[in-house]
Amino acid sequence: GESVGLHLPTLSVQEGDNSIINCAYSNSASDYFIWYKQESGKGPQFIIDIRSNMDKRQGQRVTVLLNKTVKHLSLQIAATQPGDSAVYFCAENMQGAQKLVFGQGTRLTINP
Amino acid sequence: DGGITQSPKYLFRKEGQNVTLSCEQNLNHDAMYWYRQDPGQGLRLIYYSQIVNDFQKGDIAEGYSVSREKKESFPLTVTSAQKNPTAFYLCASSPTVQPQHFGDGTRLSIL
């Protein structure tokens, strides 16, 4: 079936380093992608999104890259801080659909 | 502040009992969603509603029911037919175009 998944379930980085979280998707009809951050005991928080007519989008300390050729999405976090420790999910939306498909998530741990 | 309020934060269910989880939003969003999250897992869609008085089953609707009588409210009932209800339940809303905004969840456990 169509699904969104993540290459790595856990990622540890040193404070101040850059982090890259990856996501593979299999539905070529997906035209909208979102990254969420979820802290323990809380709901997911929107970070950044990108549409399929773009290959890069930047926010504050975050960049999302979309490679439609290999159906790959990544989230780059610059100069990671302790507050970046969380689980990060990618989600895809198929064109015309009103629901998201979520990946399993990657737990990002920032080491001091 | 606008947002999504889920209550209660923690809920306990006895065997054979139905329980209802509340979700209220003041974002004036048309669409609302319910997800289930199990430990170490992603979110799975239970039900969603794009407009008042209308809702659709998601991927794991069995053992759950919903209603959408008001735009602001989308309660989820976990029925006794749901044999494994222990999970973290998340409600979300969105305008016609994504993204979805989430509440802080209700953790349901079995007594």
Interface residues (C-beta under 8 A of the other chain):
Chain A: P9 Y32 I34 Y36 G41 K42 G43 P44 Q45 F46 D49 F89 N93 Q98 K99 L100 F102 G103 Q104 G105
Chain B: I4 Q6 A31 Y33 Y35 G40 Q41 G42 L43 R44 L45 Y48 Q50 G58 L90 A92 Q98 P99 Q100 H101 F102 G103 D104 G105 R107
